[in-house]
Amino acid sequence: MYETIQMLHSYLAYVALAILLIAVVNAISGLVSKRVFTMNKDLRLSLFTLIICHIQLLVGLILYFISPSGLNAIQEFGMGGLTSAARLLAVEHPFINILAIAAITIGWSRHKKFVEGDKKFKSIAIFYGIGLILILSRIPWSQWF
């Protein structure tokens, strides 16, 4: 079961990053071009990004509790006994990614309060962009390539 959850988390990460990048680029282009925020394209893209990121977080939390690199590593070695690579997987990656998903959720919630398209795009661009930067900063790159 652990291997299946880990594989799901790994492959879903590619999808989540791609759709998050597309949503950020769409929001920035909509803001710059002063486009009208449409329900068909812009709203659905932002909502789909939010949903995929939350699913990725849930899979990651499940993985955190069953993985030997997550909570088990902290319980076995303690916080002071973790190497930098182990600390990345056990502490930094989960914590920063929870903050990233919180930023994305805030961006979604804020955009709903606005009527004007530019403010909607700006909210999504800023908060989804912050989420993207945070996620990219804590990906265990050595395991990806």
DSSP file (Angstrom, degrees, kcal/mol; ACC not computed):
  #  RESIDUE AA STRUCTURE BP1 BP2  ACC     N-H-->O    O-->H-N    N-H-->O    O-->H-N    TCO  KAPPA ALPHA  PHI   PSI    X-CA   Y-CA   Z-CA
    1    1 A M     >        0   0    0      0, 0.0     4,-2.5     0, 0.0     5,-0.2   0.000 360.0 360.0 360.0 -38.9    0.0    0.0    0.0
    2    2 A Y  H  >  +     0   0    0      1,-0.2     4,-2.6     2,-0.2     5,-0.2   0.920 360.0  49.5 -58.9 -44.7    2.8    2.4    0.8
    3    3 A E  H  > S+     0   0    0      1,-0.2     4,-2.4     2,-0.2    -1,-0.2   0.875 110.7  50.5 -64.3 -37.2    4.3    2.0   -2.7
    4    4 A T  H  > S+     0   0    0      2,-0.2     4,-2.5     1,-0.2    -1,-0.2   0.929 112.4  45.5 -66.4 -45.5    1.0    2.7   -4.3
    5    5 A I  H  X S+     0   0    0     -4,-2.5     4,-2.7     2,-0.2    -2,-0.2   0.905 113.5  50.6 -64.5 -40.9    0.4    5.8   -2.3
    6    6 A Q  H  X S+     0   0    0     -4,-2.6     4,-2.2    -5,-0.2    -2,-0.2   0.912 111.5  47.3 -64.2 -41.8    3.9    7.0   -2.9
    7    7 A M  H  X S+     0   0    0     -4,-2.4     4,-2.8     2,-0.2     5,-0.3   0.914 112.5  49.8 -65.4 -42.6    3.5    6.5   -6.7
    8    8 A L  H  X S+     0   0    0     -4,-2.5     4,-2.5     1,-0.2     5,-0.2   0.922 111.8  48.6 -60.5 -44.5    0.2    8.3   -6.7
    9    9 A H  H  X S+     0   0    0     -4,-2.7     4,-1.1     2,-0.2    -1,-0.2   0.883 113.1  48.3 -63.1 -39.1    1.7   11.2   -4.8
   10   10 A S  H  X S+     0   0    0     -4,-2.2     4,-0.9    -5,-0.2    -2,-0.2   0.940 116.6  39.8 -68.7 -47.6    4.6   11.3   -7.2
   11   11 A Y  H  X S+     0   0    0     -4,-2.8     4,-1.3     1,-0.2     3,-0.4   0.871 113.0  54.4 -72.8 -35.7    2.6   11.3  -10.4
   12   12 A L  H  X S+     0   0    0     -4,-2.5     4,-3.0    -5,-0.3    -1,-0.2   0.789  99.1  65.3 -66.7 -26.0   -0.1   13.5   -9.1
   13   13 A A  H  X S+     0   0    0     -4,-1.1     4,-2.7    -5,-0.2     5,-0.2   0.897  99.3  51.1 -62.6 -40.2    2.6   16.0   -8.2
   14   14 A Y  H  X S+     0   0    0     -4,-0.9     4,-2.3    -3,-0.4    -1,-0.2   0.921 113.0  45.5 -62.2 -43.6    3.4   16.5  -11.9
   15   15 A V  H  X S+     0   0    0     -4,-1.3     4,-2.7     2,-0.2     5,-0.3   0.932 113.7  48.9 -65.1 -45.9   -0.3   17.1  -12.7
   16   16 A A  H  X S+     0   0    0     -4,-3.0     4,-2.3     1,-0.2    -2,-0.2   0.915 113.2  46.5 -62.7 -44.0   -0.7   19.5   -9.8
   17   17 A L  H  X S+     0   0    0     -4,-2.7     4,-2.5    -5,-0.2    -1,-0.2   0.916 113.4  49.1 -65.5 -41.7    2.4   21.5  -10.7
   18   18 A A  H  X S+     0   0    0     -4,-2.3     4,-2.4    -5,-0.2    -2,-0.2   0.942 114.6  43.3 -63.3 -47.6    1.4   21.7  -14.4
   19   19 A I  H  X S+     0   0    0     -4,-2.7     4,-2.3     2,-0.2    -1,-0.2   0.857 113.8  52.0 -69.3 -33.6   -2.2   22.8  -13.7
   20   20 A L  H  X S+     0   0    0     -4,-2.3     4,-2.3    -5,-0.3    -1,-0.2   0.911 110.4  48.1 -66.8 -41.8   -1.0   25.3  -11.0
   21   21 A L  H  X S+     0   0    0     -4,-2.5     4,-2.6     2,-0.2     5,-0.2   0.912 111.8  49.9 -63.7 -42.3    1.5   26.8  -13.4
   22   22 A I  H  X S+     0   0    0     -4,-2.4     4,-2.6     1,-0.2    -2,-0.2   0.907 110.7  49.9 -62.6 -41.5   -1.2   27.0  -16.1
   23   23 A A  H  X S+     0   0    0     -4,-2.3     4,-2.3     2,-0.2    -2,-0.2   0.899 111.9  47.5 -65.3 -40.3   -3.6   28.7  -13.6
   24   24 A V  H  X S+     0   0    0     -4,-2.3     4,-2.6     2,-0.2     5,-0.2   0.934 113.9  46.7 -66.3 -45.8   -0.9   31.3  -12.6
   25   25 A V  H  X S+     0   0    0     -4,-2.6     4,-2.7     1,-0.2     5,-0.2   0.905 112.7  50.8 -63.0 -41.0    0.0   32.1  -16.2
   26   26 A N  H  X S+     0   0    0     -4,-2.6     4,-2.4    -5,-0.2    -1,-0.2   0.912 111.5  47.5 -61.5 -43.3   -3.7   32.4  -17.1
   27   27 A A  H  X S+     0   0    0     -4,-2.3     4,-2.2     2,-0.2    -2,-0.2   0.908 113.3  47.6 -66.3 -41.5   -4.3   34.7  -14.2
   28   28 A I  H  X S+     0   0    0     -4,-2.6     4,-2.7     2,-0.2     5,-0.2   0.927 113.6  47.2 -65.6 -44.0   -1.3   36.9  -15.1
   29   29 A S  H  X S+     0   0    0     -4,-2.7     4,-2.5     1,-0.2     6,-0.2   0.884 112.3  50.4 -66.5 -36.2   -2.2   37.0  -18.7
   30   30 A G  H  <>S+     0   0    0     -4,-2.4     5,-1.9    -5,-0.2     4,-0.5   0.875 112.7  47.1 -65.9 -37.0   -5.8   37.9  -17.8
   31   31 A L  H  <5S+     0   0    0     -4,-2.2     3,-0.5     3,-0.2    -2,-0.2   0.921 115.3  44.4 -69.5 -44.8   -4.6   40.7  -15.5
   32   32 A V  H  <5S+     0   0    0     -4,-2.7    -2,-0.2     1,-0.2    -3,-0.2   0.904 118.2  42.5 -68.6 -41.6   -2.1   42.1  -18.1
   33   33 A S  T  <5S-     0   0    0     -4,-2.5    -1,-0.2    -5,-0.2    -2,-0.2   0.477 105.0-127.6 -85.9  -0.4   -4.5   41.9  -21.0
   34   34 A K  T   5 +     0   0    0     -4,-0.5    -3,-0.2    -3,-0.5    -4,-0.1   0.890  46.6 174.6  55.2  42.9   -7.5   43.2  -18.9
   35   35 A R      < -     0   0    0     -5,-1.9     2,-0.3    -6,-0.2    -1,-0.1  -0.370  37.2-101.6 -76.3 157.0   -9.6   40.3  -20.0
   36   36 A V        -     0   0    0     -2,-0.1     2,-0.7    81,-0.1    -1,-0.1  -0.647  36.5-116.2 -78.3 135.0  -13.0   39.6  -18.6
   37   37 A F        -     0   0    0     -2,-0.3     2,-0.3     5,-0.1    -1,-0.1  -0.640  38.5-157.2 -74.9 112.1  -13.0   36.8  -16.0
   38   38 A T      > -     0   0    0     -2,-0.7     5,-2.1     1,-0.1     4,-0.3  -0.648  21.4-142.6 -97.2 149.8  -15.1   34.0  -17.6
   39   39 A M  I   >S+     0   0    0     -2,-0.3     5,-0.8     3,-0.2    -1,-0.1   0.827  98.8  54.0 -75.3 -32.6  -16.9   31.3  -15.8
   40   40 A N  I   5S+     0   0    0      3,-0.1    -1,-0.1     4,-0.1     5,-0.0   0.942 126.2  11.2 -70.7 -47.7  -16.2   28.7  -18.5
   41   41 A K  I  >5S+     0   0    0      3,-0.1     4,-2.3     2,-0.1     5,-0.2   0.922 131.0  37.5 -97.7 -59.1  -12.4   29.0  -18.7
   42   42 A D  I  >5S+     0   0    0     -4,-0.3     4,-2.2     2,-0.2     5,-0.2   0.913 119.3  44.1 -68.9 -46.4  -11.0   31.1  -15.8
   43   43 A L  I  ><S+     0   0    0     -5,-2.1     4,-2.6     1,-0.2     5,-0.2   0.933 116.4  46.9 -65.5 -45.4  -13.2   30.0  -13.0
   44   44 A R  H  ><S+     0   0    0     -5,-0.8     4,-2.8    -6,-0.2     5,-0.2   0.892 111.9  50.4 -65.6 -39.6  -13.1   26.3  -14.0
   45   45 A L  H  X S+     0   0    0     -4,-2.3     4,-2.1     2,-0.2    -1,-0.2   0.925 113.5  45.4 -63.8 -44.2   -9.3   26.4  -14.3
   46   46 A S  H  X S+     0   0    0     -4,-2.2     4,-2.1    -5,-0.2    -2,-0.2   0.902 115.7  46.5 -66.1 -41.3   -8.8   28.0  -10.9
   47   47 A L  H  X S+     0   0    0     -4,-2.6     4,-2.6     2,-0.2    -2,-0.2   0.914 111.4  50.6 -68.0 -43.1  -11.3   25.6   -9.3
   48   48 A F  H  X S+     0   0    0     -4,-2.8     4,-2.6     1,-0.2     5,-0.2   0.888 110.3  51.3 -61.8 -39.0   -9.8   22.5  -10.9
   49   49 A T  H  X S+     0   0    0     -4,-2.1     4,-2.5    -5,-0.2    -1,-0.2   0.929 109.9  49.4 -62.5 -45.4   -6.4   23.7   -9.7
   50   50 A L  H  X S+     0   0    0     -4,-2.1     4,-2.0     2,-0.2    -2,-0.2   0.923 113.0  46.8 -58.8 -46.3   -7.7   24.1   -6.2
   51   51 A I  H  X S+     0   0    0     -4,-2.6     4,-2.4     2,-0.2    -2,-0.2   0.930 112.8  47.9 -64.6 -47.0   -9.2   20.7   -6.2
   52   52 A I  H  X S+     0   0    0     -4,-2.6     4,-2.4     1,-0.2    -1,-0.2   0.906 112.0  50.5 -62.1 -42.1   -6.2   18.9   -7.6
   53   53 A C  H  X S+     0   0    0     -4,-2.5     4,-2.0    -5,-0.2    -1,-0.2   0.885 111.0  48.6 -65.0 -38.0   -3.9   20.7   -5.1
   54   54 A H  H  X S+     0   0    0     -4,-2.0     4,-2.4     2,-0.2    -2,-0.2   0.886 110.7  50.3 -69.8 -37.8   -6.1   19.6   -2.2
   55   55 A I  H  X S+     0   0    0     -4,-2.4     4,-2.5     2,-0.2     5,-0.2   0.919 110.1  51.0 -63.3 -42.0   -6.2   16.0   -3.4
   56   56 A Q  H  X S+     0   0    0     -4,-2.4     4,-2.4     1,-0.2    -2,-0.2   0.892 109.3  51.0 -61.6 -39.7   -2.4   16.1   -3.6
   57   57 A L  H  X S+     0   0    0     -4,-2.0     4,-2.5     2,-0.2    -1,-0.2   0.922 109.9  49.3 -63.7 -44.1   -2.3   17.4   -0.1
   58   58 A L  H  X S+     0   0    0     -4,-2.4     4,-2.1     2,-0.2    -2,-0.2   0.916 112.3  47.1 -63.1 -43.0   -4.6   14.6    1.2
   59   59 A V  H  X S+     0   0    0     -4,-2.5     4,-2.5     1,-0.2    -1,-0.2   0.906 112.3  51.6 -63.5 -40.4   -2.5   11.9   -0.5
   60   60 A G  H  X S+     0   0    0     -4,-2.4     4,-2.3    -5,-0.2    -2,-0.2   0.878 108.1  50.7 -64.2 -38.4    0.6   13.5    0.9
   61   61 A L  H  X S+     0   0    0     -4,-2.5     4,-1.5     2,-0.2    -1,-0.2   0.897 110.4  49.1 -67.0 -39.7   -0.8   13.5    4.4
   62   62 A I  H  X S+     0   0    0     -4,-2.1     4,-1.2     1,-0.2     3,-0.3   0.939 112.8  48.3 -61.5 -45.5   -1.7    9.9    4.1
   63   63 A L  H  X S+     0   0    0     -4,-2.5     4,-2.0     1,-0.2     3,-0.3   0.874 105.5  59.3 -61.9 -37.9    1.8    9.2    2.8
   64   64 A Y  H  < S+     0   0    0     -4,-2.3     7,-2.0     1,-0.2     8,-0.4   0.879 108.5  43.8 -58.9 -39.4    3.3   11.2    5.7
   65   65 A F  H  < S+     0   0    0     -4,-1.5    -1,-0.2    -3,-0.3    -2,-0.2   0.697 121.9  36.5 -84.5 -18.4    1.8    8.9    8.3
   66   66 A I  H  < S+     0   0    0     -4,-1.2    -2,-0.2    -3,-0.3    -1,-0.2   0.558  97.0  95.9-106.7  -9.7    2.6    5.6    6.6
   67   67 A S    ><> -     0   0    0     -4,-2.0     5,-0.9    -5,-0.2     3,-0.9  -0.534  69.3-139.5 -83.5 144.2    6.0    6.4    5.2
   68   68 A P  T 3 5S+     0   0    0      0, 0.0    -1,-0.1     0, 0.0    -4,-0.1   0.670 106.4  56.7 -70.7 -14.9    9.3    5.6    6.9
   69   69 A S  T 3 5S+     0   0    0      3,-0.1    -5,-0.1     4,-0.1    -2,-0.0   0.516 107.3  51.0 -91.5  -6.2   10.5    9.0    5.7
   70   70 A G  T X>5S-     0   0    0     -3,-0.9     4,-1.3    -7,-0.2     3,-0.7   0.517 124.7 -16.6 -99.2-119.4    7.7   10.9    7.4
   71   71 A L  H 3>5S+     0   0    0     -7,-2.0     4,-2.4     1,-0.2     5,-0.2   0.838 130.9  61.6 -61.2 -34.9    6.5   10.8   10.9
   72   72 A N  H 3><S+     0   0    0     -5,-0.9     4,-2.2    -8,-0.4    -1,-0.2   0.863 101.0  53.4 -61.7 -35.6    8.2    7.5   11.5
   73   73 A A  H <> S+     0   0    0     -3,-0.7     4,-2.6    -6,-0.3     5,-0.5   0.893 109.7  47.6 -66.2 -39.5   11.6    9.1   10.9
   74   74 A I  H  X S+     0   0    0     -4,-1.3     4,-1.9     1,-0.2    -2,-0.2   0.912 113.6  47.6 -67.0 -42.0   10.9   11.8   13.5
   75   75 A Q  H  < S+     0   0    0     -4,-2.4    -2,-0.2     1,-0.2    -1,-0.2   0.861 117.5  42.7 -67.2 -34.5    9.8    9.2   16.0
   76   76 A E  H  < S+     0   0    0     -4,-2.2    -2,-0.2    -5,-0.2    -1,-0.2   0.924 131.5  17.9 -78.8 -45.6   12.8    7.0   15.3
   77   77 A F  H  X S-     0   0    0     -4,-2.6     4,-0.5    -5,-0.2    -3,-0.2   0.621  97.7-131.9-104.3 -16.2   15.6    9.6   15.1
   78   78 A G  T ><  -     0   0    0     -4,-1.9     3,-0.5    -5,-0.5     4,-0.4  -0.004  39.1 -73.0  77.1 165.9   14.1   12.7   16.8
   79   79 A M  G >4 S+     0   0    0      1,-0.2     3,-0.7     2,-0.2    -1,-0.2   0.855 133.5  50.6 -66.0 -34.5   14.3   16.1   15.3
   80   80 A G  G 34 S+     0   0    0      1,-0.2    -1,-0.2    -6,-0.1    -2,-0.2   0.699 104.6  58.0 -77.7 -18.1   18.0   16.5   16.1
   81   81 A G  G << S+     0   0    0     -3,-0.5     2,-0.3    -4,-0.5    -1,-0.2   0.430  81.1 106.6 -93.0   1.0   19.0   13.1   14.5
   82   82 A L    <   -     0   0    0     -3,-0.7     2,-0.1    -4,-0.4    -8,-0.0  -0.598  64.9-133.3 -82.8 138.6   17.6   13.8   11.0
   83   83 A T     >  -     0   0    0     -2,-0.3     4,-2.9     1,-0.1     5,-0.2  -0.312  34.9 -99.4 -74.8 171.6   20.0   14.5    8.1
   84   84 A S  H  > S+     0   0    0      1,-0.2     4,-1.9     2,-0.2     5,-0.1   0.888 125.6  48.8 -64.5 -36.9   19.2   17.4    5.9
   85   85 A A  H  > S+     0   0    0      2,-0.2     4,-1.6     1,-0.2    -1,-0.2   0.905 114.0  45.9 -67.8 -40.3   17.6   15.1    3.3
   86   86 A A  H  > S+     0   0    0      1,-0.2     4,-2.7     2,-0.2     5,-0.2   0.878 111.1  52.7 -68.9 -37.7   15.5   13.4    5.9
   87   87 A R  H  X>S+     0   0    0     -4,-2.9     4,-2.5     1,-0.2     5,-1.9   0.871 105.3  55.8 -65.4 -36.2   14.5   16.7    7.5
   88   88 A L  I  <>S+     0   0    0     -4,-1.9     5,-3.1    -5,-0.2    -1,-0.2   0.936 115.2  37.5 -59.4 -46.9   13.3   17.9    4.0
   89   89 A L  I  <5S+     0   0    0     -4,-1.6    -2,-0.2     1,-0.2    -1,-0.2   0.863 123.9  39.8 -74.6 -36.0   11.0   14.9    3.7
   90   90 A A  I  <5S+     0   0    0     -4,-2.7    -3,-0.2    -5,-0.1    -2,-0.2   0.772 135.0   2.5 -88.0 -27.1    9.9   14.7    7.3
   91   91 A V  I  X5S+     0   0    0     -4,-2.5     4,-2.1    -5,-0.2     5,-0.2   0.722 124.9  44.3-125.7 -58.6    9.5   18.4    8.2
   92   92 A E  I  ><S+     0   0    0     -5,-1.9     4,-2.7     1,-0.2     5,-0.4   0.923 110.7  50.6 -68.0 -47.9   10.1   21.0    5.6
   93   93 A H  H  ><S+     0   0    0     -5,-3.1     4,-1.9    -6,-0.3    -1,-0.2   0.938 116.1  40.3 -59.2 -50.9    8.2   19.5    2.6
   94   94 A P  H  > S+     0   0    0      0, 0.0     4,-1.9     0, 0.0    -1,-0.2   0.932 117.9  47.6 -65.2 -43.0    5.0   18.8    4.5
   95   95 A F  H  X S+     0   0    0     -4,-2.1     4,-1.8     1,-0.2    -2,-0.2   0.943 115.2  42.9 -65.0 -49.1    5.0   22.1    6.4
   96   96 A I  H  X S+     0   0    0     -4,-2.7     4,-2.2    -5,-0.2    -1,-0.2   0.875 113.6  52.4 -66.9 -37.0    5.8   24.4    3.5
   97   97 A N  H  X S+     0   0    0     -4,-1.9     4,-2.3    -5,-0.4    -1,-0.2   0.832 106.1  53.5 -71.4 -30.1    3.3   22.6    1.2
   98   98 A I  H  X S+     0   0    0     -4,-1.9     4,-2.0     2,-0.2    -1,-0.2   0.910 110.4  48.1 -65.1 -41.1    0.5   22.9    3.8
   99   99 A L  H  X S+     0   0    0     -4,-1.8     4,-2.3     2,-0.2    -2,-0.2   0.888 110.2  52.5 -63.5 -38.4    1.3   26.7    3.8
  100  100 A A  H  X S+     0   0    0     -4,-2.2     4,-2.3     2,-0.2    -2,-0.2   0.918 109.7  47.2 -64.0 -43.9    1.2   26.6   -0.1
  101  101 A I  H  X S+     0   0    0     -4,-2.3     4,-2.5     1,-0.2    -1,-0.2   0.867 110.3  53.9 -66.7 -35.1   -2.2   25.0   -0.2
  102  102 A A  H  X S+     0   0    0     -4,-2.0     4,-2.4     2,-0.2    -2,-0.2   0.916 108.6  49.1 -63.2 -42.1   -3.4   27.5    2.4
  103  103 A A  H  X S+     0   0    0     -4,-2.3     4,-2.4     2,-0.2    -2,-0.2   0.914 111.3  49.2 -63.3 -42.5   -2.2   30.3    0.2
  104  104 A I  H  X S+     0   0    0     -4,-2.3     4,-2.2     1,-0.2    -2,-0.2   0.912 111.5  49.4 -62.6 -42.5   -4.0   28.8   -2.8
  105  105 A T  H  X S+     0   0    0     -4,-2.5     4,-2.6     2,-0.2    -2,-0.2   0.890 109.9  51.0 -64.4 -39.8   -7.2   28.4   -0.8
  106  106 A I  H  X S+     0   0    0     -4,-2.4     4,-2.9     2,-0.2     5,-0.2   0.913 108.9  51.9 -62.6 -42.7   -6.9   32.0    0.3
  107  107 A G  H  X S+     0   0    0     -4,-2.4     4,-2.0     2,-0.2    -2,-0.2   0.900 111.0  47.3 -60.5 -41.5   -6.5   33.1   -3.3
  108  108 A W  H  X S+     0   0    0     -4,-2.2     4,-1.1     2,-0.2    -2,-0.2   0.930 114.0  47.1 -64.6 -45.4   -9.6   31.1   -4.3
  109  109 A S  H  X S+     0   0    0     -4,-2.6     4,-0.5     1,-0.2     3,-0.3   0.899 113.0  48.7 -65.3 -40.8  -11.7   32.6   -1.4
  110  110 A R  H >X S+     0   0    0     -4,-2.9     3,-1.3     1,-0.2     4,-0.5   0.887 104.7  57.9 -66.9 -38.9  -10.6   36.1   -2.1
  111  111 A H  H >< S+     0   0    0     -4,-2.0     3,-0.9     1,-0.3    -1,-0.2   0.824  98.9  60.6 -64.6 -28.2  -11.3   36.0   -5.8
  112  112 A K  H 3< S+     0   0    0     -4,-1.1    -1,-0.3    -3,-0.3    -2,-0.2   0.737  97.0  60.6 -69.5 -21.2  -15.0   35.1   -5.0
  113  113 A K  H << S+     0   0    0     -3,-1.3     2,-0.3    -4,-0.5    -1,-0.2   0.660  94.1  78.9 -79.7 -15.7  -15.4   38.4   -3.1
  114  114 A F    <<  -     0   0    0     -3,-0.9     3,-0.0    -4,-0.5     0, 0.0  -0.655  52.4-170.3 -99.0 150.9  -14.6   40.5   -6.2
  115  115 A V        +     0   0    0     -2,-0.3     2,-0.1     5,-0.0    -1,-0.1   0.752  67.1  83.6-100.5 -38.4  -16.8   41.4   -9.1
  116  116 A E  S  > S-     0   0    0      1,-0.1     4,-1.7   -80,-0.1     3,-0.1  -0.438  75.4-136.8 -73.2 139.7  -14.2   43.0  -11.4
  117  117 A G  H  > S+     0   0    0      1,-0.2     4,-2.9     2,-0.2     5,-0.2   0.854 100.7  57.2 -63.9 -37.2  -12.2   40.6  -13.5
  118  118 A D  H  > S+     0   0    0      1,-0.2     4,-2.3     2,-0.2    -1,-0.2   0.887 107.8  47.1 -65.7 -36.9   -8.9   42.4  -12.8
  119  119 A K  H  > S+     0   0    0      2,-0.2     4,-2.3     1,-0.2    -1,-0.2   0.870 112.2  50.7 -71.1 -35.8   -9.2   42.0   -9.1
  120  120 A K  H  X S+     0   0    0     -4,-1.7     4,-2.3     2,-0.2     5,-0.2   0.948 113.3  45.0 -63.1 -49.3  -10.1   38.3   -9.5
  121  121 A F  H  X S+     0   0    0     -4,-2.9     4,-3.0     1,-0.2    -2,-0.2   0.894 112.4  52.3 -62.0 -39.8   -7.1   37.7  -11.7
  122  122 A K  H  X S+     0   0    0     -4,-2.3     4,-2.5    -5,-0.2     5,-0.3   0.918 109.4  48.7 -64.3 -43.6   -4.9   39.6   -9.3
  123  123 A S  H  X S+     0   0    0     -4,-2.3     4,-2.2     2,-0.2     5,-0.4   0.928 115.6  43.5 -61.6 -46.0   -6.0   37.6   -6.3
  124  124 A I  H  X>S+     0   0    0     -4,-2.3     4,-2.2     1,-0.2     5,-0.6   0.920 113.9  50.9 -66.9 -43.2   -5.5   34.3   -8.1
  125  125 A A  H  X5S+     0   0    0     -4,-3.0     4,-1.3    -5,-0.2    -2,-0.2   0.920 115.2  42.0 -61.8 -44.3   -2.1   35.4   -9.6
  126  126 A I  H  X5S+     0   0    0     -4,-2.5     4,-2.3    -5,-0.2    -2,-0.2   0.970 122.5  34.9 -69.4 -54.0   -0.7   36.5   -6.3
  127  127 A F  H  X5S+     0   0    0     -4,-2.2     4,-2.2    -5,-0.3    -3,-0.2   0.888 120.9  45.9 -76.4 -38.6   -1.9   33.7   -4.0
  128  128 A Y  H  X5S+     0   0    0     -4,-2.2     4,-2.6    -5,-0.4    -1,-0.2   0.884 113.8  52.7 -67.3 -36.0   -1.6   30.8   -6.5
  129  129 A G  H  X<S+     0   0    0     -4,-1.3     4,-2.5    -5,-0.6    -2,-0.2   0.910 108.4  48.8 -63.9 -42.6    1.8   32.2   -7.5
  130  130 A I  H  X S+     0   0    0     -4,-2.3     4,-2.6     2,-0.2    -2,-0.2   0.924 111.9  50.3 -61.2 -43.9    2.9   32.2   -3.8
  131  131 A G  H  X S+     0   0    0     -4,-2.2     4,-2.5     1,-0.2    -2,-0.2   0.911 110.1  49.8 -60.2 -43.1    1.7   28.7   -3.5
  132  132 A L  H  X S+     0   0    0     -4,-2.6     4,-2.7     2,-0.2    -2,-0.2   0.919 111.4  48.1 -62.7 -44.6    3.6   27.6   -6.7
  133  133 A I  H  X S+     0   0    0     -4,-2.5     4,-1.7     2,-0.2    -2,-0.2   0.917 112.4  49.0 -63.2 -43.5    6.8   29.2   -5.4
  134  134 A L  H  X S+     0   0    0     -4,-2.6     4,-0.9     2,-0.2    -2,-0.2   0.923 112.6  47.7 -62.5 -44.1    6.5   27.6   -2.0
  135  135 A I  H >< S+     0   0    0     -4,-2.5     3,-0.9     1,-0.2     4,-0.3   0.934 111.9  49.4 -63.0 -45.9    5.8   24.2   -3.6
  136  136 A L  H >< S+     0   0    0     -4,-2.7     3,-0.7     1,-0.2    -1,-0.2   0.813 105.9  58.6 -63.5 -29.1    8.8   24.5   -5.9
  137  137 A S  H 3< S+     0   0    0     -4,-1.7    -1,-0.2     1,-0.2    -2,-0.2   0.747 112.8  37.3 -73.2 -21.9   11.0   25.5   -3.1
  138  138 A R  T << S+     0   0    0     -3,-0.9    -1,-0.2    -4,-0.9    -2,-0.2   0.146  79.5 124.4-120.1  19.0   10.4   22.3   -1.1
  139  139 A I    <   -     0   0    0     -3,-0.7     2,-2.0    -4,-0.3     3,-0.2  -0.641  69.1-121.7 -74.8 134.5   10.2   19.6   -3.8
  140  140 A P    >>  -     0   0    0      0, 0.0     3,-1.7     0, 0.0     4,-0.7  -0.547  36.9-178.8 -75.3  82.8   12.7   16.8   -3.1
  141  141 A W  H >> S+     0   0    0     -2,-2.0     4,-1.5     1,-0.3     3,-0.7   0.786  72.1  65.2 -58.6 -32.2   14.4   17.3   -6.5
  142  142 A S  H 34 S+     0   0    0      1,-0.3    -1,-0.3     2,-0.2    -3,-0.0   0.795 104.6  46.5 -65.0 -25.2   16.9   14.5   -6.0
  143  143 A Q  H <4 S+     0   0    0     -3,-1.7    -1,-0.3     2,-0.2    -2,-0.2   0.642 106.9  58.8 -88.2 -16.1   14.0   12.0   -6.0
  144  144 A W  H <<        0   0    0     -4,-0.7    -2,-0.2    -3,-0.7    -1,-0.1   0.838 360.0 360.0 -81.9 -33.2   12.4   13.5   -9.1
  145  145 A F     <        0   0    0     -4,-1.5    -2,-0.2     0, 0.0    -1,-0.1   0.411 360.0 360.0-115.9 360.0   15.3   13.1  -11.5
